[in-house]
Amino acid sequence: MTISSGELRGAVAESGLTVFRGVPYARAARFAPPGPVEPWTGVRDATEHGEISPQPPFRIGSVTGMPEEGLRHGEDCLNLTIVTPAADGRKRPVLVWLPGGAYVTGAGSLAFYDGQRLAAEGDVVFVGVNYRLGALGYLKLDGVSPGNLGLLDQLAALRWVRDNIERFGGDPGQVTLFGQSAGAHSIACLMAMPAADGLFRRAILQSAPMAMKIAKPARARRVARYFTRALRTDPRTAGIGEILAAQQQAIVRAAGPGGLYSVPPFCPVAETDPLPGVAGWLPAAVRRARDVDVIIGTTRAEMNTFLNGKPGVTQLEAIPFLGGAGTAAAKTAITRWMFDAPSRRFADALAAAGGRVFTYRFDWAAPASGFGACHCIELPFLLGDREAWAGAPMLAGVEWDGMAELGRALRGAWLSFAKTGEPFLGWQRHSPRAPFGYTWAEIGPDRESRLGRTAGVG
């Protein structure tokens, strides 16, 4: 396989698909914007994963299970995982995955996010993106880091896809960008960037925490102060361990006395290239309404992922009579504030501007997990395989084969959308102030799951 920077050798998987791992799309020095990859001579081995951005343990590992060990952490992390049915000159739709993780954890190369099922079932090309996270990707500090480097990495990845994906059997004019949590929030940011115009035709935003908006510069300066006081050395030369330790102290300091934060301390910053100001962020994204088809939705119980099992929450739930009901109501209210309501408002604005928008809520819940339809619950139906998700507490009590029908339906909707701009017949386009348009796998009193229903979701 010959691309713009040289020759690659991938590996044929058991599925018959060809997988290229650790494919560099850009290079960047610490705290510098991404630049082009230097061409290489000979054939570059692309059978092993590249480095992932240095990061702490998964914040939500108690729900999803911990990712596999063995992935190398390092600053040379601007690389892709590409899965293709064939590099045969055809132009297939392309799905580009942006993982979540509160802008401090995650990687497109994790086994959780393997895209082979999507590529095989839909005859599409899948691309998983690794980019800089935490302080290395989002610190804004005068004279050191300009901020928003993780977003610039994503932009560089999309440009690489535009310039190279045809060689992998993909169509650069038929790119669907999809992401979950911080990955979905990133998509909203990319929609607001004129520099991203024309780089993707469709977008799927899963559980986007839209209430967090983008950080004001004053908040970014405050987080930078927390970070530098904890680091006590030059960030440009500090060791990775020192960077991560100072990053964690800054996160704790920004979280406040309760120990929870609704807005990640290291995140996209307003009035910082390539983003506009806070007030102009969503209007800038909405201007793309007629150019980018959108699916946006949430899960029924997003906050269970973050609050279930927390010491203070557990103590409240133990209070007789009102404790359980009160904490359940609080989780529901926070879910609506952080995820549901702002996602609907964004969908309303896109639809009012003439965009083709589809909305959903994911209600499926494993019978014995206690987490319900929590944040991340839809991911095993889309990405990864049985082995990758085997230890996920949020799936307790369900057999992998029992998830097959819903998984095929969900993947089919995403694939249909990527190919045609329509998820499937009967899923109505969103109109302003309408409820979520489709419910995935509502659980009835008999605990039997249905694939879903349209309209009327409150």
C-alpha positions as CSV (number, residue, x, y, z in Angstrom):
1,M,0.0,0.0,0.0
2,T,1.5,3.3,-1.1
3,I,0.3,6.6,0.6
4,S,1.5,10.1,0.4
5,S,4.4,9.5,2.8
6,G,5.6,6.1,1.8
7,E,4.7,2.4,1.6
8,L,2.8,0.5,4.3
9,R,2.3,-3.2,5.1
10,G,-0.8,-4.1,7.0
11,A,-2.2,-7.4,8.2
12,V,-5.1,-9.6,7.1
13,A,-7.4,-10.3,10.0
14,E,-9.3,-13.5,10.6
15,S,-12.4,-11.7,9.2
16,G,-10.6,-11.3,5.9
17,L,-10.4,-7.6,6.3
18,T,-7.1,-5.8,6.0
19,V,-6.0,-3.8,9.1
20,F,-3.4,-1.1,9.2
21,R,-2.2,0.0,12.6
22,G,-0.1,2.9,13.9
23,V,-0.4,4.8,10.6
24,P,1.1,8.3,11.2
25,Y,-1.1,11.2,10.0
26,A,1.0,14.0,11.5
27,R,4.0,14.8,13.7
28,A,4.2,17.3,16.5
29,A,6.7,18.4,19.1
30,R,5.4,18.8,22.6
31,F,3.0,21.7,22.8
32,A,3.3,22.4,19.1
33,P,0.7,22.2,16.4
34,P,0.7,19.1,14.2
35,G,2.7,19.2,11.0
36,P,3.1,16.8,8.1
37,V,4.7,13.4,8.4
38,E,8.2,13.1,7.0
39,P,8.3,10.6,4.1
40,W,10.1,7.3,4.8
41,T,11.9,4.9,2.6
42,G,11.2,1.2,2.3
43,V,8.1,-0.5,3.6
44,R,6.8,0.7,7.0
45,D,5.3,-2.1,9.1
46,A,1.7,-1.2,10.0
47,T,0.8,-4.5,11.8
48,E,1.3,-3.2,15.4
49,H,-0.6,-0.4,17.2
50,G,1.2,2.9,17.5
51,E,1.6,4.9,20.7
52,I,-1.5,6.3,22.5
53,S,-1.5,9.7,24.2
54,P,0.0,9.4,27.7
55,Q,-3.0,9.2,30.1
56,P,-4.1,8.0,33.6
57,P,-6.3,4.9,34.2
58,F,-9.8,5.1,32.8
59,R,-12.1,7.2,34.9
60,I,-15.0,4.9,34.0
61,G,-13.2,1.6,34.0
62,S,-15.6,0.4,36.8
63,V,-18.4,0.5,34.2
64,T,-16.8,-0.5,30.9
65,G,-14.0,-2.6,32.2
66,M,-10.3,-1.6,31.8
67,P,-8.8,-1.5,28.4
68,E,-6.2,-4.1,27.4
69,E,-2.7,-3.8,28.7
70,G,0.3,-3.5,26.4
71,L,-0.5,-0.4,24.5
72,R,2.4,1.9,24.5
73,H,1.9,5.4,25.9
74,G,4.0,8.2,24.3
75,E,4.0,11.5,22.6
76,D,4.4,10.1,19.1
77,C,0.7,9.3,19.2
78,L,-0.7,10.9,16.1
79,N,-1.7,7.7,14.3
80,L,-4.6,5.9,12.9
81,T,-6.1,2.4,12.8
82,I,-7.6,1.7,9.4
83,V,-9.8,-1.3,8.6
84,T,-10.7,-1.9,4.9
85,P,-12.5,-4.6,3.0
86,A,-10.2,-4.1,0.1
87,A,-7.9,-1.6,-1.6
88,D,-9.4,-2.3,-5.0
89,G,-10.1,1.0,-6.5
90,R,-13.7,1.2,-5.3
91,K,-14.9,4.2,-3.3
92,R,-16.6,3.0,-0.1
93,P,-18.1,5.2,2.6
94,V,-15.7,6.0,5.4
95,L,-16.5,6.1,9.1
96,V,-14.0,8.0,11.2
97,W,-14.2,7.3,15.0
98,L,-13.3,9.9,17.7
99,P,-13.2,8.2,21.1
100,G,-14.3,9.8,24.3
101,G,-12.7,9.9,27.8
102,A,-13.3,13.4,29.2
103,Y,-10.4,14.7,27.1
104,V,-7.9,12.9,29.3
105,T,-8.2,9.2,28.4
106,G,-9.0,7.1,25.4
107,A,-7.6,6.0,22.0
108,G,-9.1,5.0,18.7
109,S,-6.8,1.9,18.7
110,L,-8.3,0.3,21.9
111,A,-9.9,-3.1,21.3
112,F,-13.1,-1.6,22.7
113,Y,-13.3,0.4,19.5
114,D,-12.3,-2.1,16.9
115,G,-14.3,-1.4,13.8
116,Q,-14.1,-4.8,12.0
117,R,-17.8,-5.6,12.5
118,L,-18.9,-2.3,10.9
119,A,-16.4,-2.7,8.0
120,A,-17.5,-6.3,7.3
121,E,-21.2,-5.8,7.6
122,G,-21.4,-2.5,5.7
123,D,-18.5,-2.8,3.2
124,V,-17.1,0.5,4.5
125,V,-13.7,1.7,5.5
126,F,-13.2,2.4,9.3
127,V,-10.7,4.8,10.7
128,G,-9.9,5.1,14.5
129,V,-8.0,8.2,15.5
130,N,-5.4,8.7,18.3
131,Y,-4.8,12.3,19.3
132,R,-3.3,14.3,22.2
133,L,-5.2,14.4,25.5
134,G,-5.1,16.1,28.8
135,A,-2.4,18.8,29.4
136,L,-0.5,17.6,26.3
137,G,-3.5,18.3,24.2
138,Y,-5.5,21.1,25.9
139,L,-3.2,23.1,28.2
140,K,-3.4,26.7,27.3
141,L,-0.4,28.5,28.8
142,D,1.2,31.7,27.4
143,G,4.6,31.1,26.1
144,V,4.3,27.3,26.4
145,S,1.2,25.8,24.8
146,P,-1.4,27.6,22.6
147,G,-4.3,25.3,23.6
148,N,-6.7,23.2,21.5
149,L,-3.9,21.0,20.2
150,G,-6.1,17.9,20.4
151,L,-8.6,19.5,18.1
152,L,-5.9,20.5,15.7
153,D,-4.8,16.9,15.7
154,Q,-8.3,15.8,14.8
155,L,-8.3,18.3,12.0
156,A,-5.0,17.0,10.7
157,A,-6.4,13.4,10.8
158,L,-9.4,14.4,8.7
159,R,-7.1,16.1,6.2
160,W,-5.0,13.0,6.0
161,V,-8.2,11.0,5.4
162,R,-9.2,13.3,2.6
163,D,-5.8,13.0,0.9
164,N,-5.1,9.3,1.4
165,I,-8.2,7.2,2.1
166,E,-9.0,6.5,-1.5
167,R,-5.9,4.3,-1.6
168,F,-7.6,2.1,1.1
169,G,-10.8,1.8,-0.9
170,G,-12.5,4.7,0.7
171,D,-14.4,7.7,-0.7
172,P,-13.0,11.0,0.6
173,G,-16.3,12.7,-0.4
174,Q,-18.4,10.3,1.7
175,V,-16.9,10.6,5.2
176,T,-19.0,10.2,8.3
177,L,-17.4,11.4,11.6
178,F,-18.8,9.6,14.7
179,G,-17.8,9.8,18.3
180,Q,-19.0,9.4,21.8
181,S,-18.8,11.6,24.9
182,A,-15.8,13.9,24.5
183,G,-15.5,12.5,21.0
184,A,-19.0,13.7,20.2
185,H,-18.3,17.1,21.8
186,S,-15.2,17.3,19.6
187,I,-17.4,16.8,16.5
188,A,-19.6,19.8,17.5
189,C,-16.3,21.8,17.8
190,L,-15.2,20.6,14.4
191,M,-18.5,21.7,12.9
192,A,-17.7,25.2,14.2
193,M,-14.4,25.4,12.5
194,P,-14.2,26.8,8.9
195,A,-11.0,24.9,8.5
196,A,-13.0,21.6,8.7
197,D,-15.4,22.6,6.0
198,G,-15.7,19.8,3.4
199,L,-13.8,17.2,5.4
200,F,-16.8,15.2,6.5
201,R,-20.3,14.9,5.0
202,R,-22.1,13.4,8.0
203,A,-21.8,13.3,11.8
204,I,-23.0,11.0,14.6
205,L,-22.9,12.5,18.1
206,Q,-23.4,9.9,20.8
207,S,-23.9,11.1,24.4
208,A,-22.3,14.5,23.7
209,P,-22.0,16.5,27.0
210,M,-23.2,19.6,25.2
211,A,-23.9,21.5,28.4
212,M,-20.1,21.9,29.0
213,K,-19.9,24.2,25.9
214,I,-16.3,25.3,25.5
215,A,-14.1,26.7,28.2
216,K,-13.7,30.4,28.7
217,P,-10.1,31.7,28.4
218,A,-10.2,32.8,32.1
219,R,-11.0,29.2,33.2
220,A,-8.2,27.8,31.0
221,R,-5.8,30.3,32.6
222,R,-7.0,29.1,36.1
223,V,-6.5,25.5,35.2
224,A,-3.0,26.3,33.8
225,R,-2.1,27.9,37.2
226,Y,-3.2,24.8,39.0
227,F,-1.1,22.7,36.6
228,T,2.1,24.8,36.8
229,R,2.0,25.1,40.6
230,A,1.7,21.3,40.8
231,L,4.4,20.7,38.3
232,R,7.0,23.1,39.6
233,T,9.3,22.7,36.6
234,D,9.3,23.7,32.9
235,P,6.4,21.8,31.2
236,R,8.4,21.8,28.0
237,T,11.1,19.5,29.5
238,A,9.2,17.7,32.3
239,G,9.0,13.9,32.2
240,I,5.7,12.3,31.2
241,G,5.2,11.0,34.8
242,E,5.6,14.5,36.1
243,I,3.1,15.9,33.5
244,L,0.5,13.3,34.4
245,A,0.9,13.8,38.2
246,A,0.5,17.6,37.8
247,Q,-2.4,17.1,35.5
248,Q,-4.2,14.9,38.1
249,Q,-3.6,17.5,40.8
250,A,-5.0,20.2,38.5
251,I,-8.1,18.0,37.9
252,V,-8.6,17.5,41.6
253,R,-8.2,21.2,42.3
254,A,-10.6,22.2,39.5
255,A,-13.2,19.6,40.7
256,G,-13.8,21.3,43.9
257,P,-14.8,19.8,47.3
258,G,-17.3,17.3,45.8
259,G,-14.7,15.6,43.8
260,L,-16.8,15.6,40.6
261,Y,-16.4,17.9,37.6
262,S,-19.1,18.6,35.0
263,V,-16.6,20.2,32.7
264,P,-13.2,18.5,32.2
265,P,-10.4,20.9,33.2
266,F,-8.4,20.2,30.1
267,C,-10.8,20.7,27.2
268,P,-11.4,22.9,24.1
269,V,-11.0,26.6,24.8
270,A,-12.9,29.5,23.3
271,E,-11.2,32.4,21.5
272,T,-8.3,30.0,20.8
273,D,-7.4,28.8,17.3
274,P,-9.4,27.2,15.7
275,L,-12.5,28.0,17.9
276,P,-14.6,31.2,18.1
277,G,-15.8,32.7,21.4
278,V,-18.3,31.0,23.7
279,A,-21.3,32.8,22.3
280,G,-20.3,32.1,18.7
281,W,-19.5,28.4,19.1
282,L,-22.9,26.8,18.4
283,P,-24.0,29.4,15.8
284,A,-20.8,28.6,14.0
285,A,-21.6,24.9,14.1
286,V,-25.2,25.5,13.0
287,R,-24.0,27.2,9.8
288,R,-23.0,23.8,8.6
289,A,-26.6,22.5,9.0
290,R,-27.2,22.1,5.3
291,D,-23.8,20.6,4.6
292,V,-23.6,18.0,7.3
293,D,-26.3,15.4,8.0
294,V,-26.5,14.6,11.8
295,I,-27.6,11.9,14.2
296,I,-27.5,13.0,17.8
297,G,-28.7,11.2,20.9
298,T,-28.1,10.1,24.5
299,T,-28.7,7.2,26.8
300,R,-31.5,7.1,29.3
301,A,-29.3,7.1,32.4
302,E,-26.0,8.7,31.4
303,M,-25.0,9.8,34.9
304,N,-25.2,6.3,36.4
305,T,-21.7,5.7,34.9
306,F,-20.3,8.6,37.0
307,L,-22.3,8.4,40.1
308,N,-23.2,4.8,40.9
309,G,-21.0,3.4,43.6
310,K,-19.5,6.8,44.7
311,P,-19.2,6.9,48.5
312,G,-21.4,9.9,49.0
313,V,-24.0,8.7,46.6
314,T,-24.1,5.3,48.2
315,Q,-24.6,6.8,51.6
316,L,-27.5,8.8,50.3
317,E,-29.1,5.8,48.6
318,A,-29.0,3.9,51.9
319,I,-31.2,6.5,53.7
320,P,-34.7,4.8,54.2
321,F,-37.7,5.8,52.1
322,L,-36.4,8.9,50.3
323,G,-32.7,8.2,49.8
324,G,-33.0,5.9,46.7
325,A,-35.7,7.9,45.1
326,G,-33.9,11.2,45.7
327,T,-30.6,10.1,44.3
328,A,-32.4,8.5,41.3
329,A,-34.1,11.8,40.6
330,A,-30.9,13.7,40.9
331,K,-29.2,11.4,38.4
332,T,-32.1,11.9,36.0
333,A,-31.9,15.7,36.4
334,I,-28.2,15.9,35.8
335,T,-28.5,13.6,32.8
336,R,-31.1,16.0,31.4
337,W,-29.1,19.1,32.1
338,M,-25.7,17.8,30.8
339,F,-26.8,15.6,27.9
340,D,-30.5,15.5,27.0
341,A,-31.6,19.1,26.9
342,P,-28.6,20.7,25.2
343,S,-28.5,17.8,22.7
344,R,-32.1,18.5,21.8
345,R,-31.4,22.3,21.6
346,F,-28.6,21.6,19.2
347,A,-30.8,19.3,17.1
348,D,-33.5,22.0,17.1
349,A,-31.1,24.7,15.9
350,L,-29.7,22.4,13.1
351,A,-33.2,21.4,12.0
352,A,-34.5,25.1,12.1
353,A,-31.5,26.0,9.8
354,G,-32.6,23.4,7.3
355,G,-30.4,20.6,8.3
356,R,-31.2,16.9,8.0
357,V,-31.2,15.7,11.7
358,F,-32.2,12.5,13.4
359,T,-32.4,12.0,17.2
360,Y,-32.5,9.0,19.5
361,R,-32.3,7.8,23.0
362,F,-30.7,4.4,24.0
363,D,-32.7,2.6,26.7
364,W,-31.3,-0.9,26.7
365,A,-30.0,-2.1,30.0
366,A,-28.3,-5.3,31.1
367,P,-30.5,-7.2,33.6
368,A,-27.9,-7.6,36.4
369,S,-25.5,-4.7,36.1
370,G,-27.2,-2.0,38.2
371,F,-26.0,0.6,35.8
372,G,-29.0,0.7,33.6
373,A,-28.8,2.5,30.2
374,C,-25.7,4.3,31.3
375,H,-23.1,6.4,29.5
376,C,-21.2,4.1,27.1
377,I,-23.8,1.4,27.1
378,E,-24.4,1.6,23.3
379,L,-20.7,1.1,22.5
380,P,-20.5,-2.7,22.6
381,F,-23.3,-2.9,20.0
382,L,-21.3,-0.8,17.6
383,L,-17.6,-1.5,18.1
384,G,-15.3,-4.1,19.6
385,D,-16.0,-7.8,20.0
386,R,-17.0,-10.3,22.7
387,E,-13.4,-10.6,24.0
388,A,-13.0,-6.8,24.3
389,W,-16.2,-6.3,26.3
390,A,-16.2,-9.6,28.3
391,G,-15.3,-7.9,31.6
392,A,-17.6,-4.9,31.3
393,P,-19.7,-4.5,34.5
394,M,-22.3,-2.6,32.6
395,L,-23.1,-5.7,30.6
396,A,-23.6,-8.0,33.7
397,G,-26.2,-10.7,33.2
398,V,-26.5,-10.6,29.4
399,E,-25.0,-13.1,27.0
400,W,-23.1,-11.7,24.0
401,D,-25.3,-13.6,21.6
402,G,-28.4,-12.0,23.3
403,M,-27.1,-8.6,22.1
404,A,-26.8,-9.7,18.5
405,E,-30.2,-8.6,17.1
406,L,-30.0,-5.1,18.6
407,G,-26.4,-4.8,17.6
408,R,-27.1,-5.6,14.0
409,A,-30.0,-3.1,13.9
410,L,-27.9,-0.3,15.5
411,R,-24.9,-0.9,13.2
412,G,-27.3,-1.2,10.3
413,A,-28.7,2.3,11.1
414,W,-25.3,3.9,11.4
415,L,-24.1,2.2,8.2
416,S,-27.3,3.3,6.3
417,F,-26.8,6.8,7.5
418,A,-23.2,6.8,6.4
419,K,-24.2,5.7,2.9
420,T,-27.4,7.6,2.3
421,G,-27.9,10.2,5.0
422,E,-31.0,8.2,6.2
423,P,-30.7,5.7,9.1
424,F,-33.7,3.6,8.0
425,L,-37.2,3.8,6.8
426,G,-39.5,5.1,9.5
427,W,-37.0,7.1,11.5
428,Q,-38.4,10.5,11.1
429,R,-36.3,13.6,10.7
430,H,-36.1,15.8,13.7
431,S,-38.1,19.0,13.8
432,P,-37.7,21.9,16.3
433,R,-39.0,21.2,19.8
434,A,-39.9,17.6,19.0
435,P,-38.9,14.8,21.4
436,F,-36.2,12.4,20.6
437,G,-37.3,10.5,17.5
438,Y,-36.3,6.9,18.2
439,T,-35.8,4.8,21.3
440,W,-33.4,1.9,21.1
441,A,-34.4,-1.3,22.9
442,E,-36.7,0.0,25.6
443,I,-36.9,-2.5,28.4
444,G,-40.5,-3.5,29.4
445,P,-41.7,-4.9,32.7
446,D,-41.1,-8.5,31.5
447,R,-37.4,-7.6,30.9
448,E,-37.7,-8.5,27.2
449,S,-36.0,-5.9,25.0
450,R,-37.6,-4.6,21.8
451,L,-35.5,-3.1,19.1
452,G,-37.1,0.3,19.5
453,R,-39.9,2.6,18.7
454,T,-40.3,6.0,17.0
455,A,-41.6,9.2,18.3
456,G,-43.0,10.3,21.6
457,V,-40.0,9.8,23.7
458,G,-40.0,12.1,26.8
